Amino acid sequence: MQAMKKFFIQTFGCQMNVYDGQRIAAMLTKHGFSQTQNLADADIIILNTCAVREKATNKVFSALGRVRRAKKPDALFGIVGCVAREAGGSAFKRIPDLNFVLGPQSYHKLPEILKNPETKLLNIDLTGLEKFDELPQIEKSPAVAYIPIQEGCNHCCTYCIVPYTRGRELSRPFKDVLKDTKHASETGAVEICFLGQNVNGYKYTDSDGKTYRLSDLIKETAKLDTIKRIRFTSSYPTEMTDDLIEMFKEEPKLLPFLNMPIQSGSQNVLTRMNRPYSLDLYIDIVDKLKSARPDIQISSDFIVGFPGETDEDFEQTMEIAKRVRYINSYSFKYSPRPHTAAALMKDQIPESIKADRLAKLDSLLNDIQREFNESCIGKTMECLCEGPDKTGKHLVYRTPYMQQCIVNGTTQEAKTLVKINITAANKASLRGKIVTD
């Protein structure tokens, strides 16, 4: 009897990639493969990649080198996702024995390499949404189901490679997204997280001329009894329309937490980034959100050391962080990416200055995050179980604000949604006790 073939998949980067990795795994399972965590046992090896920063791309090719040394001699291996699109055919020159290179909209072409393993498979087409129809649904959803509602982005920020790696913005048909949310609700999901590079820019017009927005997706998803929590990421400030802001007031299942990246607190830097919103507009949106949902909290992304950023520009970023009080943020040194306008700007900032500014911003953001976490002590929150920690002695939960909360217990005691009284906090996480009625 022939042994079942195995696949190994490693996912880098964003939640969009996590979703794609789950669907690729479902596709290979349908083709008779079983998943393995041991690279040396795999008959096909897939690196599901991210290219948002130079470090991420370098990490992928470093991993490919390790794969070459560790894999079985006849195992197929390749890259899918944003690095595949960025590198294109040159990936075969860097790694001559690579078998396939598939862009973010081409995952569903993977079975072609299974039929013809002697060929080199290259497909980096970005023109459609066929993968959502071609890739099979996963049989059992995790508690949190990530549902992409669009691909690509039209904003063309001067630092961002996404329009090149994932193409122009395409919103999925409204009914297709609801079909995915319904499937997730029927197969174990408790929380739905809508995904998109510009998620609140979702806009789909059907054959009858009716236009749907993200607020409509939230309304319909909230009708599913088994779905208890809804959120979305990542938001663009100018797409935060009044109908969406109103949802935070009207729909209790929509969590009081929003990631709305500002990137910089300097109007000069925002202009150079091609992010056409004013700081006054951004603050006005935050105020509207807090008026609609007084307990809402905001997180952000920041880029420091963008070309031309002065000390004064950086201080303005520090000031906006102090003003908004972001409870969780991701901050990075500017990283030049190919195919972007900012990479060609002449006034690049030295690495030493970038590092110094990042350290200062991180210190401030960490203090703000710790302050918010400590303000939660004594409160009771309904939290979603993620499972055991590495020790097996504790359970990990997520609060409505995406904070990690650690509770003593084992998997046998785990319930999906529980009320937890917060007893301690630090910058990174909370501690709590389950409230028993």
C-alpha positions in Angstrom: 0.0 0.0 0.0 1.4 3.4 -1.1 2.0 5.8 1.8 0.0 9.0 1.8 2.0 11.9 0.5 2.6 14.8 2.8 2.8 18.6 2.5 4.6 21.2 4.7 3.5 24.8 4.6 5.1 27.8 6.4 3.2 31.1 6.4 4.8 34.5 6.8 3.2 37.9 7.4 -0.4 39.1 7.6 -3.7 37.5 8.4 -4.5 37.5 4.7 -1.6 35.0 4.3 -2.9 32.9 7.2 -6.3 32.6 5.4 -4.6 31.7 2.2 -2.5 29.1 3.9 -5.6 27.5 5.4 -7.3 27.3 2.0 -4.1 25.9 0.4 -4.0 23.2 3.1 -7.6 22.3 2.4 -6.9 22.1 -1.4 -3.9 19.7 -0.8 -5.9 17.6 1.6 -8.6 17.3 -1.1 -5.8 16.0 -3.4 -4.9 13.2 -1.0 -2.1 14.8 1.0 -1.8 15.0 4.7 -0.1 17.9 6.5 3.2 17.4 8.4 5.1 19.7 10.7 8.4 17.9 9.8 9.9 19.5 6.7 12.1 16.4 6.0 9.0 14.2 5.7 7.2 16.4 3.1 6.7 15.6 -0.5 5.7 19.2 -1.3 7.0 22.2 0.6 5.3 25.6 0.4 6.5 28.9 1.7 3.5 31.3 1.9 5.3 34.7 1.8 5.1 38.4 2.7 7.0 41.2 1.0 5.9 44.2 3.0 9.4 44.9 4.2 12.9 44.1 2.9 13.6 42.0 6.0 10.5 39.8 5.3 11.7 39.1 1.7 15.2 38.3 2.9 13.8 35.9 5.5 12.0 34.0 2.8 15.1 33.4 0.7 17.0 32.5 3.8 14.3 29.9 4.6 14.5 28.6 1.0 18.1 27.9 1.5 17.4 25.8 4.7 14.6 24.0 2.8 17.1 22.9 0.0 19.4 21.4 2.6 16.7 19.6 4.7 14.1 18.4 2.2 13.9 14.9 0.6 15.8 14.8 -2.8 12.6 14.4 -4.8 10.4 16.7 -2.8 8.8 19.6 -4.7 9.2 23.1 -3.2 8.3 26.6 -4.0 7.0 30.0 -2.9 3.6 31.5 -3.1 2.3 34.9 -2.2 3.8 38.4 -2.3 7.5 37.5 -2.5 6.6 35.2 -5.5 5.0 38.2 -7.2 7.9 40.5 -6.3 10.6 38.1 -7.4 8.8 36.6 -10.4 11.0 34.4 -12.7 14.2 35.7 -11.0 13.4 33.4 -8.1 14.4 30.5 -10.3 17.7 32.1 -10.9 18.4 32.6 -7.2 17.2 29.1 -6.3 17.7 27.0 -9.5 16.0 23.8 -8.1 12.8 25.7 -7.1 9.8 24.1 -8.6 7.0 26.7 -8.5 6.5 30.5 -8.0 2.8 31.5 -7.6 1.5 35.0 -6.8 -1.3 35.9 -4.3 -4.1 35.3 -6.9 -2.6 32.1 -8.3 -2.6 29.6 -5.4 -5.3 27.6 -7.1 -2.8 26.7 -9.9 -0.8 24.6 -7.4 -2.3 21.2 -8.6 -0.6 21.8 -12.0 2.8 21.1 -10.5 1.4 17.9 -8.9 0.4 16.7 -12.4 3.7 17.7 -14.0 6.4 17.7 -11.4 9.2 18.0 -13.9 8.1 21.4 -15.1 8.8 24.9 -13.6 5.5 26.5 -12.7 5.3 30.3 -12.8 2.1 32.3 -12.4 1.9 35.7 -11.0 -1.3 37.0 -12.6 -3.2 39.5 -10.6 -6.3 40.1 -12.7 -9.1 38.2 -10.9 -10.6 36.6 -7.8 -10.8 33.1 -9.2 -8.9 31.6 -6.3 -11.8 32.1 -4.0 -14.0 29.9 -6.2 -11.3 27.3 -6.9 -9.9 26.7 -3.4 -12.1 24.4 -1.3 -13.5 25.5 2.1 -11.8 24.3 5.2 -13.8 21.6 6.9 -13.5 22.9 10.5 -13.1 26.6 11.2 -11.0 27.9 14.1 -12.8 30.0 16.7 -11.7 33.1 14.8 -12.5 33.0 11.1 -10.6 35.4 8.9 -12.6 36.3 5.8 -11.0 38.3 3.0 -13.5 40.7 1.4 -11.2 42.3 -1.2 -7.8 41.9 -2.8 -5.3 44.6 -3.7 -5.3 48.3 -3.0 -5.8 51.5 -5.0 -4.2 54.0 -2.6 -0.6 53.6 -3.8 1.2 54.9 -0.8 4.7 55.7 -1.9 6.3 53.3 0.5 4.0 50.3 -0.1 4.6 47.3 -2.4 1.1 45.9 -2.0 -0.4 47.4 -5.2 2.5 45.7 -7.1 2.3 42.4 -5.3 -1.5 42.0 -4.9 -2.7 44.3 -7.7 -5.5 46.9 -8.0 -8.3 46.8 -5.5 -11.1 44.3 -6.2 -14.0 43.8 -3.8 -15.5 40.3 -3.7 -19.2 39.7 -4.5 -21.4 40.4 -1.4 -23.1 37.0 -1.6 -19.8 35.2 -1.9 -18.5 36.8 1.3 -21.7 36.0 3.2 -21.4 32.4 1.9 -18.0 32.2 3.6 -19.2 33.7 6.9 -22.1 31.3 7.0 -19.8 28.4 6.3 -17.5 29.6 9.1 -20.4 30.0 11.5 -21.6 26.4 10.8 -18.1 24.9 11.2 -17.0 26.3 14.5 -16.3 30.0 14.2 -17.4 32.3 17.0 -15.7 35.4 15.7 -15.5 36.8 12.2 -12.6 39.1 11.2 -13.1 40.8 7.8 -9.8 41.3 5.9 -8.5 43.6 3.3 -5.6 45.9 2.5 -8.2 48.7 2.5 -11.0 46.8 4.2 -13.3 49.7 4.9 -13.1 50.6 1.3 -15.1 47.5 0.4 -17.7 48.4 -2.3 -19.5 45.9 -4.5 -22.4 46.6 -6.9 -24.5 43.7 -8.0 -26.2 43.0 -11.3 -29.3 44.9 -10.0 -27.3 48.0 -9.4 -27.4 47.7 -5.6 -24.2 48.7 -3.9 -22.9 47.0 -0.7 -20.4 48.4 1.8 -18.6 46.9 4.8 -21.5 48.1 7.1 -23.8 45.8 5.1 -21.5 42.8 5.6 -21.4 43.5 9.4 -25.3 43.8 9.6 -25.8 40.5 7.8 -23.1 38.6 9.6 -24.5 39.8 13.0 -27.7 37.9 12.2 -25.8 34.6 12.5 -26.6 33.2 16.0 -23.3 31.4 16.5 -21.2 34.5 15.6 -20.7 36.5 18.8 -17.9 38.9 17.8 -17.1 40.8 14.6 -14.1 43.0 13.7 -12.2 44.1 10.7 -8.7 45.1 9.7 -6.9 47.1 8.3 -8.7 50.5 7.9 -7.9 53.5 5.8 -8.9 56.9 7.4 -10.7 58.4 4.4 -12.8 55.3 4.0 -14.2 55.5 7.6 -17.6 56.5 6.4 -20.5 57.6 8.6 -22.5 54.4 8.0 -19.5 52.4 9.3 -19.0 54.6 12.3 -22.7 54.2 13.1 -22.3 50.4 13.2 -20.1 50.8 16.3 -23.1 52.4 17.9 -25.8 50.1 16.6 -24.2 46.6 16.5 -23.1 45.1 19.9 -21.3 42.2 18.2 -18.9 44.6 16.5 -16.0 44.8 18.9 -15.0 48.2 20.4 -11.6 48.1 18.8 -10.3 49.5 15.5 -6.9 49.4 13.8 -6.7 52.6 11.8 -3.1 53.3 10.8 -2.0 56.9 10.7 1.7 56.1 9.8 3.0 59.6 10.7 1.9 62.6 12.7 3.5 65.0 10.3 1.4 66.5 7.5 4.5 66.9 5.5 5.4 63.3 5.7 1.9 62.1 5.0 1.9 64.1 1.8 5.2 62.5 0.8 3.7 59.1 1.6 0.7 59.9 -0.7 -1.7 59.5 2.2 -4.2 62.3 1.3 -5.8 63.1 4.7 -5.2 65.8 7.1 -4.5 65.3 10.8 -7.6 67.3 11.6 -9.7 64.8 9.6 -8.1 61.8 11.3 -8.7 63.3 14.8 -12.3 64.1 13.7 -12.9 60.5 12.8 -11.5 59.4 16.2 -13.8 61.8 17.9 -16.8 60.5 15.9 -15.9 56.9 16.8 -15.7 57.7 20.5 -19.0 59.6 20.3 -20.6 56.5 18.7 -19.0 54.0 21.0 -17.5 55.6 24.2 -15.5 52.5 25.1 -13.8 52.1 21.7 -10.0 52.0 21.6 -7.8 52.6 18.6 -4.5 50.9 17.4 -2.2 52.1 14.7 0.8 51.5 12.5 3.7 53.9 12.3 6.7 54.3 10.0 9.7 56.2 11.3 12.6 57.5 9.2 10.6 58.0 6.0 12.6 59.9 3.4 12.8 63.6 4.3 11.5 63.1 7.9 12.9 65.9 10.1 13.3 65.9 13.8 10.2 68.2 13.9 8.2 65.7 11.8 9.2 62.9 14.2 8.1 64.9 17.2 4.7 65.5 15.6 4.4 61.7 15.4 5.2 61.4 19.1 2.5 64.1 19.8 -0.2 62.3 17.8 0.5 59.1 19.7 0.2 60.9 23.0 -3.1 62.6 21.9 -4.9 59.5 20.5 -3.5 57.1 23.2 -3.2 54.1 20.9 -3.6 50.9 23.0 -1.6 48.7 20.6 0.6 49.7 17.7 3.0 48.3 15.2 6.0 50.6 14.5 8.7 50.1 12.0 11.8 51.7 10.5 11.1 52.8 6.9 12.3 50.0 4.5 12.8 50.9 0.8 10.9 48.4 -1.4 11.3 47.9 -5.1 8.6 49.2 -7.4 7.7 52.1 -5.0 8.2 55.8 -5.4 9.7 56.3 -1.9 12.6 54.0 -2.7 13.7 56.5 -5.4 13.6 59.6 -3.1 17.0 61.1 -2.6 16.7 62.2 1.1 16.9 58.8 2.7 17.4 58.8 6.5 20.5 57.1 7.9 19.8 53.8 9.7 21.2 55.1 13.0 18.7 58.0 13.1 15.8 55.6 12.1 16.9 53.2 15.0 17.0 56.1 17.5 13.6 57.4 16.5 12.1 53.9 16.6 13.4 53.3 20.1 11.9 56.6 21.3 8.5 55.9 19.7 8.4 52.3 20.9 9.1 53.4 24.5 6.2 55.9 24.4 3.8 53.4 22.8 4.8 50.7 25.3 4.1 53.1 28.2 0.7 53.9 26.7 -0.1 50.3 26.2 0.9 49.4 29.7 -1.2 52.2 31.1 -4.3 51.0 29.3 -3.7 47.4 30.4 -3.3 48.4 34.0 -6.6 50.4 33.7 -8.3 47.1 33.0 -7.5 45.6 36.4 -10.7 45.0 38.3 -12.8 45.0 35.2 -14.7 42.0 33.9 -14.6 41.3 30.2 -16.0 38.6 27.9 -13.0 36.9 26.3 -12.4 34.4 23.5 -10.3 31.3 24.2 -7.3 30.7 21.9 -6.2 27.5 23.7 -3.4 26.5 26.0 -0.1 28.3 26.2 3.3 26.5 25.6 3.4 25.2 29.2 0.0 23.6 29.0 -0.7 25.0 32.5 -2.5 28.1 31.3 -5.2 29.1 28.9 -4.9 32.1 26.6 -7.8 34.4 25.9 -8.4 37.5 23.9 -10.3 40.5 25.3 -12.6 42.6 23.1 -9.5 44.9 22.7 -7.3 42.0 21.4 -5.3 41.9 24.6 -3.8 38.6 25.5 -5.2 37.4 28.9 -3.6 34.4 30.7 -5.8 32.2 33.0 -4.7 29.2 35.1 -6.3 26.1 33.6 -6.1 23.3 31.1 -7.7 22.6 27.8 -10.3 20.4 29.5 -11.6 23.5 31.3 -11.6 25.7 28.2 -14.9 27.3 27.0 -14.9 29.4 23.9 -16.4 32.6 25.4 -16.1 33.3 29.1 -16.3 36.3 31.5 -12.9 37.0 33.0 -12.1 39.3 35.9 -8.7 41.0 35.2 -6.4 40.7 38.2 -3.0 41.9 36.9 -1.4 43.5 33.9 1.8 44.4 32.2 2.8 45.9 28.8 2.4 42.6 27.0 -0.6 40.9 28.6 -3.2 40.6 31.3 -3.9 38.0 34.0 -7.4 37.0 35.1 -9.8 34.6 36.7 -12.9 33.1 35.1 -16.1 34.4 36.6 -18.3 31.6 37.6 -22.1 32.3 38.1 
